[in-house]
Amino acid sequence: MDIPTGLLLTTFVIAEMLAAPVFGYIGDKGISRKYLLMAGVLVWSAATCASSLCNTFWSLLIPRTIVGIGEAVYTSVSPALIADYFPKHQVSKALTAYYVVIPVGVALGYAIGGFVGQNFGWRMAFLVSGVPGLFFALCVAALKEPPRGQFDVVDTEGASSIVEDVTGEADNTESPKSGEAGKRDTSVGLVSQSSKSTTPPVIEGLKILFRNRAWVFATCGYIAVTFGMGALSDWLPTFFSRYYDATIAEADVVVGAIVMVGGLAGTIVGGVLADIVRKSFEQPYFAVSTVSQGFALSLGFLALVITLPKLVVELLFFFIVFFSWFFNGPINAIITNCVSANMRGRSNAVGILFIHAFGDAASPAIVGAISDSTGNLRLAIAIVPAVMCLSVAFWACGWAFVKQDTAGGGLSKAFQEVELEDKKGVGRSHDV
């Protein structure tokens, strides 16, 4: 039953990564993100409850696919919505809090779902997991949705780097108020985006993203990390079982604790540290992510190349996960803030598509194939730190070169003219 079990996760991931760009575009079109978010949570919660009614494996694939679609709405819309609640220099803290609660929810799901499933049956476990989501989805309706891009302003000096803002490099001016769109604010450096702003068409939007160096470097590094984390989550239990005489059950508990506690602590510390060093580095979010990933890679090679006692290896993998997750708040803040407000949904959604398609959707199978062909799982897992070296390279490039790109990632000239007409000559926008 291993293949069907894996197929449930694969179906979910494929549905999420393919649906995310669609809903990211819809969210950028001016539709209320609050109600779009509520609909996504309702859909995935209802689908989770509906899983309790399934009688065959194939019928269970349908609600799992729908859960992936519902989560695609949430993951593509939420960061963009959160970004409009806070001034740019506070977005990293807000997104750190957002990404911190995800492993907490996963842990609660495992604990509560496991307890209910063991004592009351698997159908009740699905119901208990899905019903709270229906309630919280209705709570979203009570939110007051912020104006799109309420903290974004026109750079009247002709060219600016959004990464000056997403890293918090310049953060010594007051947040813009209504009607101050043309005022220079070096802590922001974007065009104000009202709910009536013109949204670039699909192809134009992709061109904007692919010309945006901050987005490209942040996303490519994210792909490499996701590749590694996906492979480690899948193969570490087998690694400990095969080389350190642990049972699979024991290894599952150890790896679960490592990933949950290490990921949670790393996300918190990384987000806080990135803001602490803002005054010391020009690009602190790229800087913290680069250096922390370098520490993780060094420990990874040490754990895999040298034969060490089991406890030492467990501690090494804990710190590997810990340092690897420093990037979570800072890099997601860059991906969210490196574009104007009417592109943030797609910025996150297209990123989701890429990090899954080229990251954790492929890495477990690749490690398994190398292990089968060489008969050496330790050697196969060694590909993880090798690939994750790319994250250091991409984020180091972001640290070094993004500031030089003051216009290359901006909106096309044609789209700037359309936006200028909508804003009655307020000014030009620069995404980077």
WOBEL-V766392 format. One record per pair of residues at least 24 apart in sequence whose C-alpha atoms are under 10 Angstrom apart, sorted by the first residue. I is the first residue (numbers start at 0). J is the second residue. Records with the same first field share a line. If there is no record, write none. Layout:
# WOBEL-V766392
I=J  J
This chain:
# WOBEL-V766392
3=56  57  60
4=56
6=60
7=56  57  59  60  61  63  64
8=60  63  64  67  360
9=63  64  359  360  361
10=60  61  63  64  65  66  67
11=60  61  62  63  64  65  66  67  68  70  71
12=63  64  66  67  68  70  71  352  355  356  359  360
13=64  67  68  352  355  356  360
14=63  64  65  66  67  68  69  70  71  352
15=64  65  66  67  68  69  70  71  72  73  74  75  348  351  352  355
16=67  68  70  71  74  75  348  349  350  351  352  353  354  355  356  360
17=67  68  71  348  349  351  352  353  355  356
18=67  68  69  70  71  72  75  348  349  351  352
19=67  68  69  70  71  72  73  74  75  76  344  345  347  348  349  350  351  352
20=71  72  75  201  344  345  346  347  348  349  350  351  352
21=71  72  75  201  344  345  348  349
22=68  69  71  72  73  74  75  76  344  345  348
23=71  72  73  74  75  76  77  79  342  343  344  345  346  347  348  349
24=75  76  198  199  200  201  204  341  342  343  344  345  346  348  349
25=72  76  198  344  345
26=72  75  76  77  79  80  341  342  343  344  345
27=76  79  147  194  196  197  198  199  340  341  342  343  344  345  346
28=194  195  196  197  198  199  200  341  342  344
29=147  193  194  195  196  197  198  341
30=194
31=80  144  194
32=72  73  76  77  79  80  144  145  147  344
33=76  77  80  136  139  140  141  142  143  144  145
34=136  137  139  140  142  144
35=69  72  73  76  77  139
36=69  70  71  72  73  74  75  76  77  80  136  139  140
37=69  72  73  132  133  135  136  137  138  139  140
38=69  72  73  133  136  137  139
39=65  66  67  68  69  70  71  72  73  74  76  136
40=66  68  69  70  71  72  73  129  132  133  134  135  136  137  139
41=66  69  70  129  130  132  133  134  135  136  137
42=66  67  68  69  70  72  132  133  136
43=67  68  69  70  71  72  73  129  132  133
44=69  70  125  126  128  129  130  131  132  133  134  135  136
45=69  126  129  130  132  133
46=125  126  129
47=124  125  126  127  128  129  130  132
48=122  123  124  125  126  127  128  129  130  132  133
49=122  125  126  129
50=121  122  123  124  125  126  129
51=120  121  122  123  124  125  126  127  129
52=122  123  125  126
53=122
71=348  351  352
72=344  348
73=348
74=344  347  348  351
75=343  344  345  346  347  348  349  350  351
76=343  344  345  347  348
77=343  344  347
78=331  332  334  335  336  343  344  346  347  348
79=147  148  332  334  335  336  340  341  342  343  344  345  346  347
80=144  145  146  147  148  335  340  343  344
81=144  145  335
82=145  147  148  149  150  332  335  336  340  343
83=144  145  146  147  148  149  150  151  336  340
84=143  144  145  146  147  148  149  150
85=145  148  149  150  174
86=148  149  150  151  164  170  173  174  175  186  187
87=150  151  161  164  165  166  167  170  174  186  187  188  332  336
88=163  164  165  166  167  168  169  170  171  174  186  187  274  277  332  336
89=165  167  274  332
90=165  166  167  328  329  331  332  333  335  336
91=165  166  167  270  271  273  274  284  327  328  329  330  331  332  333  335  336
92=267  269  270  271  273  274  328  329  332
93=270  328  332
94=266  270  327  328  329  330  331  332  335
95=263  266  267  268  269  270  271  325  326  327  328  329  330  331  332
96=266  267  270  328
97=328
98=262  263  266  267  327  328  331
99=262  263  264  265  266  267  270  327  328
100=263
101=259  263
102=258  259  260  262  263
103=259  260  263
105=259
106=255  256  259  260
109=255
145=194
146=191  192  193  194  340
147=191  192  193  194  195  196  339  340  341  343
148=189  190  191  192  193  194  196  339  340  341  343
149=174  175  176  177  180  190  191  192  193  194  340
150=174  175  176  177  180  184  186  187  188  189  190  191  192  340
151=175  176  179  180  184  186  187  188  189  190  191  192  193  336  339  340  428
152=176  178  179  180  181  182  183  184  185  186  187  188  189  190  191  192  339  425  426  428
153=179  180  181  182  183  184  187  188  189  190  191  192  425  426  427  428  429
154=180  181  182  183  184  185  187  188  189  190  191  426  427  428  429
155=180  181  182  183  184  188  189  190  425  426  427  428
156=183  188  427
157=405  406  426  427  428  429
158=188  189  404  405  406  409  427  428  429  430  431
159=185  187  188  189  402  403  404  405  406  409  428  429  430  431
160=185  186  187  188  189  213  337  401  402  403  404  405  406  407  408  409  429  430  431
161=185  186  187  188  189  213  333  336  337  338  339  401  402  404  405  406  408  409  429  430  431
162=186  187  188  212  213  214  281  282  283  284  285  332  333  334  336  337  338  397  398  401  402  404  405  430  431
163=187  188  281  282  283  337  401  402  431
164=188  189  282  333  336  337  431
165=213  282  283  284  285  329  330  331  332  333  334  335  336  337
166=273  274  276  277  278  280  281  282  283  284  285  286  329  330  332  333  336
167=273  274  276  277  278  280  281  282  283  284
168=274  276  277  278  279  280  281  282  283  284
169=277  278  281
170=277  278
180=422  425  426
181=425  426  427
187=336
188=339  428  429  430  431
189=336  337  338  339  340  427  428  429  430  431
190=338  339  340  418  422  425  426  427  428  429  430
191=339  340  341  422  425  426  428
192=339  340  341  418  422  428
193=340  341  421  422
194=340  341
195=341  418  421  422
196=340  341  417  418  419  421  422
197=341  414  415  417  418  419  420  421  422
198=340  341  342  414  417  418
199=341  342  410  411  414  415  417  418
200=414
201=345
203=410  411  414
204=341  342  345  346  410  411
205=342  345  346  349
206=408  409  410  411
207=338  342  346  407  408  409  410  411  430  431
208=334  337  338  342  345  346  349  350  408  409  410  430
209=407  408
210=404  406  407  408  409  410  430  431
211=337  338  401  404  405  406  407  408  409  410  430  431
212=337  396  397  400  401  402  403  404  405  406  407  408  430  431
213=285  330  333  334  336  337  338  393  394  396  397  398  400  401  402  404  408  430  431
214=330  331  333  334  335  336  337  338  346  347  350  397  401  408  431
215=334  350  393  394  397  408
216=285  330  333  334  390  392  393  394  395  396  397  398  400  401
217=284  285  288  326  329  330  331  332  333  334  337  350  390  393  394  395  396  397  398
218=330  331  333  334  346  347  349  350  351  353  354  390  393  394
219=350  353  354  357  358  389  390  392  393  394
220=288  289  326  330  354  386  387  388  389  390  391  392  393  394  395  397
221=326  327  330  331  350  351  353  354  355  358  387  389  390  391  393  394
222=350  351  352  353  354  355  356  357  358  359  386  387  389  390
223=354  357  358  359  362  383  384  385  386  387  388  389  390  391  393
224=292  323  324  326  354  358  359  383  384  386  387  388  389  390  391
225=323  354  355  357  358  359  360  362  383  387  390
226=354  355  356  357  358  359  360  361  362  363  365  382  383  384  386  387
227=323  358  359  362  363  380  381  382  383  384  385  386  387  388
228=258  320  323  324  358  359  362  363  383  384  387
229=355  358  359  360  361  362  363  383
230=358  359  360  361  362  363  364  365  366  367  380  382  383
231=258  316  320  359  362  363  366  380  383
232=257  258  359  363
233=359  362  363  364  366  367
234=363  364  366  367  376  379  380
235=316  376  377  380
237=376
238=376  377  380
239=309  312  313
241=376  377
242=306  309  376  377
243=307  308  309  310  312
244=309
245=309
253=313  317
254=313  316  317
256=317
257=313  314  315  316  317  318  319  320  321
258=316  317  318  319  320  321  324
259=317  320  321
260=317  320  321
261=316  317  318  319  320  321  322  323  324  325
262=317  318  319  320  321  322  323  324  325  327
263=320  321  324  325  327
264=320  321  322  324  325
265=291  317  318  319  320  321  322  323  324  325  326  327  328
266=320  321  322  323  324  325  326  327  328  329
267=321  324  325  326  327  328
268=321  322  324  325  326  328
269=321  322  323  324  325  326  327  328  329
270=324  325  326  327  328  329  330  332
271=325  328  329
272=325  329
273=325  326  328  329
274=329
280=398
281=398  399  402
282=395  397  398  399  400  401  402
283=329  398
284=325  326  327  328  329  330  331  332  333  394  397  398
285=326  329  330  333  391  393  394  395  396  397  398  399  401
286=326  329  391  394  395  396  397  398  399
287=322  325  326  329  330  394  395  398
288=322  323  324  325  326  327  328  329  330  390  391  394  395  398
289=323  325  326  388  390  391  392  393  394  395  396  397  398
290=322  323  325  326  391  394  395
291=319  321  322  323  324  325  326  391
292=319  320  321  322  323  324  325  326  384  387  388  389  390  391  392  394
293=319  322  323  384  387  388  390  391  392
294=318  319  321  322  323
295=319  320  321  322  323  324  325  384  387  388
296=322  323  383  384  385  386  387  388  391
297=384  388
298=322  384
299=380  381  383  384  385  387
300=381  382  383  384  385
302=377  381
303=377  378  379  380  381  384
304=377  378  381
319=384
323=387
326=394
330=394
336=430  431
337=408  409  429  430  431
338=408  409  410  428  429  430  431
339=409  410  428  429  430  431
340=430
342=430
401=431
402=431
403=431
404=431
405=429  430  431
406=430  431
407=431
